[in-house]
Amino acid sequence: MACIEARGLRKTFGSTVALAGIDLCVEEGGILGLVGPNGAGKTTAIDAILGLIPYEGELCVLGRNPWTERDLLMRDVCFIADVAVLPRWIRVSQALDYVAGVHPRFDRPRAEGFLSKTKISRRSKVSELSKGMVAQLHLALVMAIDAKLLVLDEPTLGLDILYRKQFYDSLLNDYFDHNRTILVTTNQVEEIQNVITDLMFIDGGRIVLSCSMEELESRYAEVVVKPEQAAAARALKPIHERQGLGRSVLLFDRADRRELAALGEVGTPSIADLFVAVMGNHTSQPQGVSK
């Protein structure tokens, strides 16, 4: 069943086209990584999904129209924005009190359990916490809400590598249970490689690639070849080529892996390398597999 479904979703700001009539389908129980450069349309898509802005086209989130039924929708949705802030004057205990008072599905003991795994004191003010601790507090508050959809917009922006890893570890081990759906946007694609179940690239307000991670592994391949094999590899029409340590690394879409294996070492490209290849090759027409 689809958690999020859009048909011809379009949004303009004056003469600027933020979303150019996109179609998308996010199945329930998965983790979708929405990846794109700055200004690609990621945040606009999220704002439409959350009912924060009007839009053209059809959009259904958890069976509801987010613009006309936002109050009902937000009972089942949690959101952490890249610019999300907690009041600097508030104490951790007060933040727990506040969320417990305003959200009927907040499980305070669960939030306390998450915080017990951190070094965060209940008496501390937000102003006294590091960026990483603030992210941990925010995540603890959100994960303790029994929501069907969690939307994360650049959730680890500005955090060091240790806190970023802890963030995604908590998300996978303490929150995700295949009954919930998670949508995460990020430019730090290397961090979501082993987290997401589905991948979507967006650029210029258009979806340029959409596939499951299983499909990525079966569809795309990269081969590392020595200089004497480079010409033969190029003859198979790679979608991208880069150089590394005296060898050429070529990325292919739907190539015969047995044929590639005769030319060099074959592997699956990283999301980062696939992102560079697709963004460097796409035209105004969307590529990839439409879900």
Secondary structure, DSSP 8 states (H G I E B T S, - for coil): -EEEEEEEEEEEETTEEEEEEEEEEEETT-EEEEE--TTSSHHHHHHHHTTSS--EEEEEETTB-TTTSHHHHTTSEEEE-TT----TT-BHHHHHHHHHHH-TTB-HHHHHHHHTTSS--TT-BGGGS-HHHHHHHHHHHHHTB--SEEEEESTTTT--HHHHHHHHHHIIIII--SSSEEEEE-S-GGGGTTT-SEEEEEETTEEEEEEEHHHHHHHEEEEEE-HHHHHHHHTT--SEEEEETTEEEEEEES--HHHHHTTSEEE---HHHHHHHHHHH--SS--S---
